[in-house]
Amino acid sequence: MTDGMNARELFQSHSSLTYDDIIILPGYIDFGAQDVQLQTKITREIELAAPLCSSPMDTVTETEMAVNLALLGGIGFIHYNNTIEQQSRMVRRVKRFENGFITEPVVLSPAHSIHDVDEIRSKNGFSGIPITEDGTLNTKLVGIVTNRDVDFEQDRSTLLRDVMTTSLITAPKGVTLRDANQMLRESKRGKLPIIDENGHLAALVSRTDIMKNREFPDASKSVDKQLMVGAALSTRPEDRERLEALVEAGVDVIVIDSAQGHSVYQVEMLRYIKETYPDLQVIAGNVVTQNQCAALIQAGADGIRVGMGPGSICTTQETMAVGRGQAAAVYHCSQHCREQGVPVIADGGVRDIGHIVKALSMGASAVMMGLMFSGSSETPGEYFYQNGVRLKRYRGMASIEAMDAGGGKRYFAEDEPVRVAQGVSGMVMDKGSIRNLVPYLCQGLKHAFQDIGVKNLETLHTILNSGDLCFETRTQSAQQEGGVHDMYSYEKPALGTRERVE
């Protein structure tokens, strides 16, 4: 006996279903959650240990996000609301990252005060600051300031030259992390400056970071053992110069970032990239129909990004009346893309682990997320407080704010005298570090795969296409029943933390 519907039956009505409209029926469990493997491909050639990508948004992905997500098995895509030099520098920093080494540490000069150290501690959570002659990385290291130097000083205007430690234990540039760790143990210091032949600070090693970063067995690395990183560019002709700089910086994969990717502009950019850099992996999109997928694959796309308007800060469907429910978009696009051997990345509409599971069950090989990663300590921007809540800014790339910074290139609106916003700006709560969030998401995915009865993504897609994976639609009452209800108050796990809800 078979309950429910297979995916073909589910979508034959051409309803624009999205994730909350469906539920997956359970399968047979004969293995533990620890036996589930999450390996996947995001392009024809690039494989990841976790099916998680960060969106190329200017409030989501820069160097810190890309580095940490790659360490955890995913990949980050660096946005292009910046200059060519800034974006390529971010890519280069990811590629040059060595686990355990801080390659661009915060520095101060002897003329700064203890108050400056306090501000850095407040914003970044650390206070071990190297001191160089002029407060930049271009002059000699002359000292270091730690908690022991400043904690008991009453006058916070005291200059650092009067309190800094000048008797330094340093290591030469090129030292291995193992040797650096040994020097830290022997010296009983918390920080070890790495200096070049001119006495300039090249990097910093922190005892705390070494303890945190001992092992990242699932790190996304290229053949040269460097962390993998993606970057976005627009379809504008001038972005061919940006492409050249990104390739020179070592980028592993490019995403052509268009809100509506089925255009002559994207096809021309795709063809140019594949003709100029035939080995460079390229993700095209965004699209929501099979015809759109076919056109981009024919032009050379190695991966397809699916989604038009499902994001939490996106108003495209409401404003333009164009788009598609995300579950339907992912299913229909993945059917064609699978025949061509091209992975699908489901972009947008993800609010929790269940949405990731549904995206993968519709045929996606990975999900791209903005909201889920927003507000984490690795995202750009500073935290601030409002009504006692710690927040960060988060904005859509089609918001007026983002378009003013260059995001209009994504919507062909850069030079328009009158711009129509297709997104909003807002605030999100502090989520802590993705080093806690990503393992939480991956563990949740493993348990969900176990409930479905599959050990890996390949098997999930196999039973999707054979019709053995069954679904049902959910009424509004079923959606309410499936969540917490009829409680005066409760505690729920929220992205790895616990919050009390009244």
C-alpha positions in Angstrom: 0.0 0.0 0.0 1.2 3.5 -0.8 0.1 6.6 1.1 0.4 10.2 -0.2 1.6 11.3 -3.6 4.9 11.2 -5.4 6.4 14.5 -6.6 5.1 14.2 -10.1 1.5 13.8 -8.8 2.1 16.6 -6.2 3.0 19.1 -8.8 0.8 18.0 -11.8 -1.8 20.6 -10.8 0.7 23.4 -11.6 0.0 24.9 -8.2 2.7 27.3 -7.0 3.5 25.3 -3.9 6.2 26.4 -1.4 7.9 24.6 1.4 5.2 25.1 4.1 2.6 23.7 1.7 4.0 20.2 1.8 5.1 17.5 4.2 7.3 14.4 3.5 6.0 11.1 4.6 8.4 9.0 6.7 10.4 6.0 5.4 12.0 2.9 7.0 14.9 3.4 9.5 17.6 0.7 9.6 20.6 2.9 10.4 21.7 5.6 12.8 21.8 9.3 12.2 25.6 9.1 12.4 25.6 7.0 9.3 24.2 9.8 7.2 26.5 11.5 4.8 25.8 15.0 3.5 28.3 15.2 0.6 26.9 17.0 -2.5 27.9 18.9 -5.6 27.1 22.5 -6.3 28.5 22.5 -9.8 29.6 19.7 -12.2 33.0 19.7 -10.6 32.8 21.2 -7.1 31.9 18.9 -4.2 31.1 19.9 -0.6 30.8 18.0 2.6 27.7 20.1 3.6 24.9 21.3 1.2 25.1 24.9 2.6 26.0 28.1 0.7 25.9 31.7 1.9 24.3 34.3 -0.3 26.3 37.0 -2.0 24.6 39.7 0.0 26.5 42.7 1.4 25.1 42.0 4.9 25.9 38.3 4.7 29.1 37.3 3.0 32.6 38.7 3.1 35.9 37.2 4.2 34.9 36.0 7.7 31.7 34.2 6.5 33.5 32.6 3.6 36.4 31.4 5.7 34.3 29.9 8.4 31.7 28.4 6.2 34.4 26.7 4.1 36.0 25.3 7.3 32.7 23.7 8.2 32.1 22.1 4.8 30.1 24.7 3.0 31.0 27.6 0.7 30.5 31.4 0.8 29.9 33.6 -2.1 31.3 37.1 -1.7 29.1 40.0 -2.9 30.0 42.6 -5.4 28.6 45.8 -3.7 32.2 47.0 -3.6 35.1 47.8 -5.8 36.9 45.2 -7.8 39.9 45.6 -5.6 37.9 45.1 -2.4 36.2 42.0 -3.7 39.3 40.4 -5.1 41.1 41.2 -1.8 38.4 39.3 0.1 38.8 36.3 -2.2 42.6 36.4 -1.8 42.3 36.5 2.0 40.1 33.4 2.0 42.6 31.6 -0.3 45.5 32.6 1.9 43.9 31.6 5.1 45.8 29.1 7.2 43.8 27.5 10.0 45.0 28.9 13.3 46.8 32.0 11.8 45.2 35.4 12.0 46.6 36.9 8.7 45.3 40.5 9.1 45.2 41.2 12.9 43.8 44.4 14.4 46.7 46.6 15.3 47.2 49.9 17.2 50.0 52.4 17.6 51.8 53.5 20.8 49.9 56.8 20.5 46.5 55.1 20.9 45.0 54.8 24.4 43.6 52.1 26.6 40.2 53.4 25.7 40.9 52.3 22.1 41.6 48.8 23.4 38.3 48.9 25.3 36.4 49.7 22.1 38.0 46.8 20.2 37.2 44.4 23.1 33.6 45.7 23.1 33.1 45.2 19.3 35.2 42.1 18.7 35.4 40.3 22.0 39.2 40.2 22.2 41.9 42.6 23.7 45.3 41.1 22.8 46.4 43.9 20.4 49.8 44.0 18.6 51.3 47.5 18.6 53.2 48.7 15.5 55.0 52.0 14.9 52.1 53.7 13.2 49.2 51.4 13.9 49.3 49.7 10.5 50.7 46.5 9.2 53.3 48.4 7.2 55.6 49.3 10.0 57.6 47.4 12.6 56.1 45.6 15.5 57.1 47.4 18.8 54.9 45.8 21.4 51.7 44.1 22.4 48.9 45.0 24.8 46.9 42.2 26.6 44.4 42.2 29.5 47.2 41.9 32.0 48.6 45.3 30.8 45.4 47.3 31.0 42.8 45.6 33.3 43.8 47.5 36.5 44.6 50.8 35.0 42.1 53.4 36.3 42.9 56.1 33.7 41.6 54.7 30.4 43.2 57.7 28.5 46.7 56.4 29.3 48.7 55.9 26.1 49.6 52.4 25.1 53.3 53.3 25.0 53.2 53.5 28.7 51.6 50.1 29.4 52.5 47.9 26.4 54.7 44.9 26.8 57.9 45.4 24.7 59.7 42.2 25.7 58.3 40.1 22.9 58.5 36.4 22.0 57.9 36.2 18.2 58.2 33.6 15.5 59.5 34.1 11.9 57.2 34.1 8.9 56.8 30.6 7.6 56.6 28.8 11.0 54.2 25.9 11.1 51.1 25.9 13.2 52.5 23.0 15.2 55.7 24.9 16.0 53.8 28.0 16.8 51.6 26.1 19.2 54.7 24.6 20.9 56.2 28.1 21.3 52.9 29.4 22.9 52.9 26.5 25.4 56.6 27.0 26.3 56.2 30.8 26.7 52.9 30.6 28.5 51.7 33.5 26.4 48.2 33.9 24.9 49.4 35.5 21.6 52.4 34.8 19.4 53.3 37.5 16.7 54.7 36.2 13.4 57.1 38.7 11.8 58.8 38.9 8.5 62.4 39.7 7.8 61.8 43.4 8.1 60.2 43.1 11.5 56.7 43.8 10.2 53.8 41.9 11.6 52.8 39.1 9.1 50.3 37.2 11.3 49.2 36.4 14.8 48.6 33.1 16.5 46.2 32.9 19.4 46.1 30.1 22.0 42.3 30.4 22.0 42.0 30.1 18.3 44.3 27.1 18.2 42.2 25.4 20.8 39.1 26.1 18.7 40.6 25.2 15.3 42.4 22.0 15.9 40.4 19.9 13.4 38.1 20.7 10.5 37.9 17.4 8.7 35.1 18.5 6.4 36.7 21.8 5.2 35.9 22.7 1.6 39.3 22.8 -0.1 40.5 23.0 -3.7 43.2 20.7 -5.2 45.9 23.1 -3.9 44.6 22.5 -0.3 43.4 26.1 0.0 39.9 26.9 1.2 37.3 27.2 -1.5 35.5 30.5 -2.1 32.9 31.8 -4.6 32.2 35.3 -5.7 29.4 37.1 -7.5 29.5 39.4 -10.5 26.8 41.0 -12.6 26.1 40.7 -16.3 27.4 44.3 -17.0 30.2 44.4 -19.6 32.5 46.2 -17.1 32.3 43.2 -14.8 34.6 41.3 -17.2 37.4 43.3 -15.6 36.1 42.2 -12.2 36.1 38.6 -13.4 39.7 38.8 -14.5 40.7 40.2 -11.0 38.7 37.4 -9.2 40.3 34.7 -11.3 43.8 36.2 -10.6 42.9 36.2 -6.8 42.1 32.4 -7.0 38.3 32.3 -7.0 37.0 28.7 -7.3 33.5 29.4 -8.6 31.6 32.4 -10.0 27.9 33.0 -9.5 26.3 35.4 -12.1 24.0 37.3 -9.8 20.8 38.3 -11.6 17.3 38.4 -10.1 15.9 37.2 -13.5 18.7 35.1 -15.1 17.0 34.2 -18.4 18.4 37.1 -20.4 20.6 37.8 -23.3 22.9 39.6 -20.9 23.5 36.5 -18.8 23.8 34.2 -21.8 26.5 36.5 -23.3 28.4 36.7 -19.9 28.2 32.9 -19.6 29.6 32.3 -23.0 32.4 34.9 -22.4 33.4 33.3 -19.1 33.5 29.8 -20.6 35.4 30.9 -23.7 37.9 32.9 -21.6 38.3 30.6 -18.6 37.0 27.2 -19.7 38.0 25.5 -16.5 36.3 28.0 -14.2 33.1 26.7 -12.7 30.1 29.0 -13.2 26.7 29.1 -11.5 24.0 30.8 -13.4 20.5 32.2 -12.4 18.3 33.0 -10.9 15.6 31.0 -12.7 12.4 29.1 -11.9 11.4 27.3 -15.0 12.8 24.4 -17.1 13.1 26.6 -20.2 15.2 29.0 -18.3 17.4 26.3 -17.1 17.9 24.8 -20.5 19.0 28.1 -22.0 21.6 28.7 -19.3 22.9 25.2 -19.4 23.3 25.4 -23.2 25.3 28.6 -22.7 27.7 26.8 -20.4 26.4 26.9 -16.8 27.9 24.3 -14.4 25.3 24.9 -11.8 21.8 26.5 -11.6 20.6 28.8 -8.9 16.8 28.6 -8.4 14.5 31.1 -6.8 12.7 34.3 -7.7 11.1 36.2 -4.8 11.1 33.7 -1.9 13.6 35.4 0.3 12.6 36.9 3.6 13.6 40.4 2.5 12.5 40.0 -1.1 9.3 41.5 -2.4 9.6 40.6 -6.1 6.6 38.3 -6.3 4.5 40.9 -4.5 5.8 44.0 -6.4 6.3 42.5 -9.9 3.7 39.7 -9.8 6.4 37.4 -11.3 8.1 34.4 -9.8 7.1 31.0 -8.5 6.5 29.2 -5.3 9.9 27.9 -4.2 9.1 24.2 -3.8 7.6 24.1 -7.3 10.5 26.0 -8.8 13.1 23.7 -7.3 11.2 20.6 -8.3 10.6 21.5 -11.9 14.1 23.0 -12.5 15.8 20.1 -10.9 14.0 17.6 -13.1 15.6 19.1 -16.2 19.0 19.9 -14.6 19.4 16.3 -13.3 19.0 15.0 -16.9 21.9 17.3 -17.9 24.1 16.5 -14.9 23.9 20.0 -13.6 23.3 20.6 -9.8 20.6 22.9 -8.6 21.1 25.4 -5.7 17.8 26.4 -4.0 18.2 30.0 -3.2 15.8 31.7 -0.7 12.8 30.9 1.4 14.7 28.9 4.1 13.8 29.7 7.7 14.6 26.4 9.4 16.1 22.9 9.0 12.8 21.6 7.7 12.9 24.0 4.7 16.4 22.8 3.9 15.2 19.2 3.9 12.3 20.0 1.7 14.5 21.9 -0.8 16.8 18.8 -1.0 13.8 16.5 -1.3 12.6 18.5 -4.3 15.8 17.8 -6.1 18.2 20.6 -5.0 21.8 19.6 -4.3 22.4 22.5 -1.9 20.6 25.5 -0.5 21.8 29.1 -0.5 20.8 31.2 2.5 20.9 34.8 3.6 18.4 35.0 6.5 19.7 31.8 8.3 23.2 33.2 8.4 22.3 36.9 8.9 23.0 38.3 12.4 25.8 35.9 13.0 29.2 37.2 14.2 30.8 36.3 10.8 28.5 38.7 8.8 29.6 42.2 8.0 28.4 45.1 10.1 28.4 46.0 13.8 26.0 44.9 16.4 23.7 47.4 18.1 21.0 47.3 20.7 17.3 48.2 20.4 15.0 47.8 23.3 17.6 45.6 25.0 18.0 43.2 22.0 21.3 42.8 20.3 20.8 43.2 16.5 22.5 43.5 13.2 21.3 45.1 9.9 20.1 42.8 7.1 18.9 44.0 3.8 17.8 42.7 0.5 20.0 43.5 -2.5 16.9 45.1 -4.2 16.3 47.4 -1.3 16.9 51.1 -2.0 19.7 51.0 0.5 21.6 48.2 -1.3 20.9 49.5 -4.7 22.5 52.8 -3.7 25.6 50.8 -2.8 25.6 49.0 -6.2 23.0 46.3 -5.9 21.0 47.8 -8.7 23.3 45.9 -11.1 21.4 42.7 -10.1 18.1 44.2 -11.2 19.1 46.1 -14.3 18.3 49.2 -12.3 21.7 50.8 -11.7 21.2 53.8 -14.1 17.4 54.2 -13.9 16.2 57.6 -12.7 13.2 56.1 -10.9 14.0 52.8 -9.0 11.4 50.4 -7.8 12.5 48.5 -4.7 12.0 44.7 -4.8 13.4 44.2 -1.3 13.5 45.8 2.2 16.0 46.6 4.8 15.6 45.4 8.4 17.2 44.0 11.5 17.8 40.5 12.8 18.8 39.2 16.2 22.3 38.1 17.1 22.7 34.4 16.2 26.2 33.9 17.6 28.8 32.2 15.5 28.1 29.9 12.5 30.6 27.6 14.1 27.8 26.6 16.3 25.0 27.1 13.8 26.3 25.0 10.9 27.0 21.8 13.0 23.4 22.3 14.4 22.0 22.5 10.9 24.0 19.5 9.7 23.0 17.3 12.6 19.3 18.2 12.0 19.7 17.2 8.4 21.1 13.9 9.4 18.1 13.2 11.6 15.7 14.2 8.9 17.4 11.9 6.4 17.1 9.1 8.9 13.4 9.8 9.3 13.0 9.7 5.5 15.0 6.4 5.4 18.0 7.6 3.3 21.7 7.7 4.1 22.7 10.3 1.6 21.6 12.9 -0.9 22.1 10.6 -3.9 19.6 8.1 -2.5 17.2 10.9 -1.7 17.2 12.0 -5.3 16.9 8.5 -6.5 13.7 7.8 -4.6 12.4 11.2 -5.6 12.7 10.3 -9.3 11.5 6.7 -8.9 8.3 8.0 -7.1 9.1 6.1 -3.9 9.5 9.4 -2.0 6.0 10.4 -1.0 4.4 13.8 0.0 1.2 15.3 1.1 -0.1 18.9 1.0 -0.8 20.6 4.2 -3.8 22.7 5.1 -3.4 25.8 7.2 -4.7 23.8 10.2 -2.1 21.1 9.5 0.7 23.6 9.5 -0.6 25.0 12.8 -0.8 21.5 14.3 2.7 20.7 13.1 4.2 23.5 15.2 4.0 24.3 18.9 0.5 25.3 19.8 -2.0 25.6 22.8 0.8 26.4 25.3 0.9 29.4 27.7 4.7 29.5 27.4 7.4 27.2 26.2 11.1 26.9 25.5 12.2 26.0 22.0 15.6 25.4 20.4 16.4 28.2 18.1 19.5 27.7 15.9 21.4 25.9 18.5 20.3 28.1 21.4 17.3 28.1 23.8 14.9 31.0 24.0 11.9 31.4 26.2 8.6 32.3 24.4 5.7 33.8 26.3 
